[in-house]
Amino acid sequence: MSVVTFGRIGLGLGVVLGALAGAVPAGAGEGAAVALLERAREAAAMETFAGLVVVEWHDGRRSRRSEVPVQSAAGVFRFGDEVVGSGARRLVRGPDGWLTLWRHDVVALGPSPAAKYDLSVAPGPVVAGRATEVVEVRVASGTAAVERLYVDGDSGLILGRELLDARGRPYRSLRFVSLSAGAPAALATPARSEVEAPVEAGRVNAPYRAPATLGNGYRLVGTYEKPHHVLHLFYSDGLHGLSVFEQRGHLSASAMPAGGRRVELDGRSVRTWSTPAGETVVWESDGVVYTVVSDASRADVAAAVGDLPHSQRAKRVRRVAEVVVSLFRWR
């Protein structure tokens, strides 16, 4: 067995920001909201722009804020220095160089967002000097909104996104504060010699697991084997992406990033991080280290963690889900 180091797994901003760089997924259903999300997906791939995005979130201890420059030109998208999108490809920068997350349009393979969510459209506020329409997302008709997406009425770009708690307060938000159309010159992608490319995994054998569905309506849309024998599973619910990394070995506390929160469960650790990109949960079960990274809601992350293997499964699944929710609760 090896000791897992998290530079190899790619723990951090890159995974989820890679999904965000691809825009909101298209849906196969009807209605103004789904049509608006389809327009947003096309705009992200076609528009040329430069801007500054502010991300605000709560890490379980205090509120945090980060500013990230964003550029898009000729089909290439850059989110700061961490993520590059080129067509269907998504690349993230790690400690060992660039790594391709996927090379085909996993986003479009996901289910329609209308299959899980109740979506509605209303006039929105001005964001970055632009009039918007707001897509309100509910888990069922007549319930409180759990998310809002702000779409530029002219370009179709998504200018803002908020995840909401039970009181309707944003606990994670991403919003453009400035945006200039047609500003950047052509953007380069990393040279092939600089990029580690995964291969699509075929049959997944024990001790690895690759459930076809996960948590609250997430469908498996991509399975990849990355360097150092890391299995990457990418799931979508039509609106959010969720990545699961599996690697044989044991957790090394010294190799994990700082700032996480640790909980002891029957002598085993579950560690969580809340970052600008979303929530991350890491644990070890029967010689396999699992890492879940997602920009989805706290409830969805908890449900996905609960569906994955844990030692003493009958007791631990319920307890891990409860612990994840409690750690991510607004304070």
C-alpha positions in Angstrom: 0.0 0.0 0.0 1.2 3.5 -0.7 0.7 6.7 1.2 -1.6 9.1 -0.6 -0.3 12.6 -1.3 -2.9 15.1 -2.4 -0.9 16.8 -5.1 -1.5 13.7 -7.1 -5.2 13.6 -6.5 -5.6 17.3 -7.5 -7.4 18.3 -4.4 -8.2 22.0 -4.5 -9.8 24.6 -6.8 -9.1 23.0 -10.1 -11.6 20.2 -10.2 -14.7 22.2 -9.5 -13.6 25.3 -11.3 -13.0 23.1 -14.3 -16.6 22.3 -14.3 -17.6 25.9 -13.8 -15.5 26.9 -16.8 -17.6 24.7 -19.0 -20.8 26.8 -18.2 -24.1 25.5 -17.0 -25.1 22.2 -18.6 -27.8 22.1 -21.3 -31.1 20.5 -20.6 -33.3 18.4 -22.8 -36.6 19.7 -21.3 -38.8 22.6 -22.3 -39.4 26.0 -20.6 -37.9 29.4 -20.4 -35.4 28.5 -17.7 -34.0 25.5 -19.5 -33.7 27.5 -22.7 -31.9 30.2 -20.8 -29.4 27.7 -19.4 -28.8 26.3 -22.9 -28.1 29.8 -24.1 -25.7 30.3 -21.3 -23.8 27.1 -22.2 -23.4 28.3 -25.8 -22.4 31.8 -24.8 -19.6 30.5 -22.6 -18.2 28.6 -25.5 -18.5 31.4 -28.1 -18.2 34.8 -26.4 -14.9 36.7 -26.1 -14.5 38.6 -22.8 -12.3 39.5 -19.8 -13.5 40.1 -16.3 -13.0 39.8 -12.6 -15.0 37.3 -10.5 -15.5 37.6 -6.8 -16.1 34.4 -4.9 -17.5 34.6 -1.3 -18.0 31.6 1.0 -18.0 30.4 4.6 -15.3 27.8 5.5 -17.0 26.7 8.7 -15.0 29.2 10.8 -15.4 32.5 9.1 -16.5 34.3 5.9 -13.9 34.5 3.1 -13.5 36.3 -0.2 -11.4 35.7 -3.3 -10.9 37.6 -6.6 -10.2 35.6 -9.7 -9.5 37.1 -13.2 -11.4 35.3 -16.0 -10.7 35.4 -19.8 -12.3 33.8 -22.8 -11.3 34.0 -26.5 -11.5 31.7 -29.5 -13.0 28.8 -27.5 -10.3 28.9 -24.8 -11.3 29.8 -21.3 -9.0 30.7 -18.4 -10.1 30.9 -14.8 -7.1 32.5 -13.0 -4.0 30.5 -13.3 -5.6 27.2 -12.2 -8.0 26.1 -15.0 -8.0 26.1 -18.8 -10.8 25.0 -21.0 -10.4 24.4 -24.7 -13.5 23.0 -26.4 -14.5 20.0 -24.4 -11.1 19.6 -22.7 -10.6 20.8 -19.1 -7.1 21.2 -17.7 -6.0 22.0 -14.2 -2.6 23.1 -12.9 -1.1 20.9 -10.1 2.2 20.7 -8.4 3.6 18.5 -11.1 2.3 20.5 -14.1 -0.9 20.5 -16.1 -3.4 17.6 -15.9 -6.3 17.0 -18.3 -9.5 16.2 -16.3 -11.5 15.1 -19.4 -11.4 15.4 -23.2 -15.1 15.0 -24.2 -18.2 16.9 -23.3 -19.1 15.3 -20.0 -21.4 18.2 -19.2 -23.7 17.6 -22.1 -24.0 13.9 -21.1 -25.6 14.7 -17.8 -29.4 14.6 -17.2 -31.7 17.6 -17.8 -31.7 20.0 -14.8 -35.5 19.9 -15.1 -35.4 16.2 -14.1 -34.3 17.1 -10.6 -35.1 20.7 -10.1 -38.1 23.1 -10.4 -36.8 26.1 -12.4 -38.3 29.5 -12.9 -37.2 32.8 -14.5 -37.7 36.4 -13.3 -36.1 39.8 -13.9 -32.8 40.0 -12.1 -30.6 42.8 -10.7 -27.8 44.6 -12.5 -24.6 42.6 -12.2 -21.3 44.1 -13.5 -23.3 46.9 -15.1 -25.5 44.5 -17.1 -29.2 43.7 -16.8 -29.8 40.1 -15.9 -32.5 37.5 -15.7 -32.4 35.3 -12.7 -33.0 31.5 -12.8 -34.4 30.4 -9.4 -33.7 26.7 -8.6 -36.0 24.7 -6.2 -36.0 21.1 -5.3 -39.8 21.0 -5.6 -42.5 23.4 -6.8 -43.6 25.8 -4.1 -40.5 25.3 -1.9 -37.9 28.0 -1.1 -35.2 28.6 -3.7 -31.9 26.7 -3.0 -29.9 28.5 -5.8 -30.0 31.5 -8.1 -28.2 32.0 -11.4 -27.9 35.5 -12.9 -27.8 35.5 -16.7 -26.7 38.5 -18.8 -29.7 39.5 -20.9 -27.6 40.5 -23.9 -24.7 38.0 -24.1 -26.3 35.1 -22.3 -23.3 34.7 -20.0 -23.8 33.6 -16.4 -22.7 36.6 -14.4 -23.5 35.3 -10.9 -24.4 32.2 -8.9 -25.6 31.8 -5.3 -26.2 28.8 -3.1 -28.8 29.5 -0.5 -29.3 28.2 3.1 -32.7 27.4 4.6 -33.2 31.1 5.4 -32.5 32.2 1.9 -29.1 33.6 2.7 -26.2 32.9 0.3 -23.5 30.7 1.9 -21.5 30.5 -1.3 -21.6 33.0 -4.2 -19.7 33.7 -7.4 -20.3 37.0 -9.2 -18.6 39.1 -11.9 -17.8 42.6 -10.7 -16.3 43.7 -14.0 -16.7 42.4 -17.6 -15.4 43.7 -20.9 -16.5 42.1 -24.2 -13.9 41.4 -26.8 -11.0 42.4 -24.6 -8.4 39.6 -24.5 -6.2 38.5 -27.3 -6.0 34.8 -28.3 -5.3 32.6 -25.3 -2.8 29.7 -25.5 -3.4 26.3 -24.1 -0.5 24.3 -22.4 1.8 22.4 -24.8 1.1 18.7 -25.0 4.5 18.0 -23.5 3.4 19.9 -20.3 0.1 18.0 -19.9 -0.6 14.7 -18.1 -3.5 13.1 -19.9 -5.8 10.6 -18.3 -7.3 7.6 -20.2 -10.9 6.6 -20.1 -11.3 3.7 -17.8 -13.0 0.6 -18.9 -14.2 -1.9 -16.4 -13.7 -0.8 -12.8 -12.4 -3.6 -10.6 -12.3 -4.1 -6.9 -11.3 -2.4 -4.6 -12.5 0.6 -6.7 -16.2 1.4 -7.0 -18.0 3.3 -9.7 -21.8 3.6 -8.9 -23.9 4.5 -11.9 -25.8 7.0 -9.8 -24.8 8.8 -6.6 -26.5 10.8 -3.9 -29.4 13.1 -4.9 -29.9 12.5 -8.6 -26.2 12.4 -9.8 -25.4 10.3 -12.9 -22.0 9.0 -13.8 -20.9 10.7 -17.1 -17.1 10.1 -17.1 -14.7 7.5 -15.7 -10.9 8.2 -16.1 -7.7 6.6 -14.9 -5.2 9.3 -14.0 -1.4 9.0 -13.5 -0.4 7.2 -10.3 -3.4 4.9 -10.5 -6.0 7.4 -9.4 -9.6 6.7 -10.6 -11.6 9.8 -11.3 -15.4 9.5 -11.5 -17.3 12.6 -12.7 -21.0 12.9 -11.9 -23.7 15.4 -13.0 -27.2 16.2 -11.9 -27.7 18.5 -14.8 -26.8 21.7 -12.9 -23.7 20.7 -10.8 -20.7 18.6 -11.2 -19.4 16.2 -8.6 -16.0 14.5 -8.8 -15.0 11.4 -6.9 -11.3 10.3 -6.7 -10.3 6.9 -5.6 -6.7 5.8 -4.9 -5.3 2.8 -3.1 -3.2 3.6 -0.1 -3.5 5.2 3.3 -4.0 8.8 4.4 -1.0 10.8 5.3 -1.8 13.7 7.6 1.4 15.4 6.8 0.6 15.4 3.0 -2.8 16.9 3.4 -3.4 20.6 2.8 -3.7 22.9 5.8 -7.0 24.4 6.9 -9.2 21.3 6.9 -11.4 20.2 9.7 -11.1 16.7 11.0 -13.7 14.5 12.7 -12.9 11.1 14.3 -15.4 8.3 13.3 -14.7 5.1 15.1 -11.0 5.7 15.0 -11.0 6.8 11.3 -10.7 10.4 10.0 -13.0 12.3 7.7 -11.5 15.7 6.8 -13.4 18.5 5.1 -12.4 21.7 3.4 -14.5 24.6 2.2 -12.8 26.5 -0.6 -13.8 29.1 -3.2 -14.6 26.1 -5.5 -16.9 24.2 -3.2 -16.8 21.5 -0.6 -14.2 18.7 -0.3 -14.4 15.6 1.9 -11.6 13.0 2.3 -11.6 9.7 4.1 -10.1 6.2 3.9 -12.0 2.9 3.8 -10.4 -0.6 3.5 -7.2 0.6 1.9 -8.8 3.1 -0.5 -8.7 6.9 -0.1 -11.9 8.6 -1.3 -12.0 12.4 -2.2 -15.3 14.1 -3.1 -15.1 17.6 -4.6 -18.2 19.5 -5.7 -19.7 23.0 -6.1 -23.1 21.5 -5.2 -25.2 22.1 -2.1 -24.1 20.9 1.3 -27.0 18.4 1.3 -25.9 16.9 -2.0 -22.3 16.6 -1.0 -23.4 14.8 2.2 -25.7 12.4 0.3 -22.9 11.5 -2.2 -20.4 10.8 0.7 -23.0 8.6 2.3 -23.4 6.5 -0.9 -19.7 5.7 -1.1 -17.9 2.9 0.8 -17.1 3.2 4.4 -15.8 0.7 6.9 -18.6 -0.6 9.1 -21.0 0.6 6.5 -24.3 0.3 8.3 -23.1 2.6 11.1 -20.7 4.9 9.3 -22.7 6.1 6.3 -25.4 7.8 8.4 -22.8 9.3 10.8 -20.6 10.6 8.0 -23.5 12.3 6.3 -24.6 13.9 9.6 -21.0 15.1 10.3 -20.6 16.6 6.8 -23.8 18.6 7.2 -22.9 19.8 10.7 -19.4 20.9 9.5 -20.8 22.8 6.6 -23.6 24.5 8.5 -23.6 28.3 8.5 -22.1 29.8 11.7 
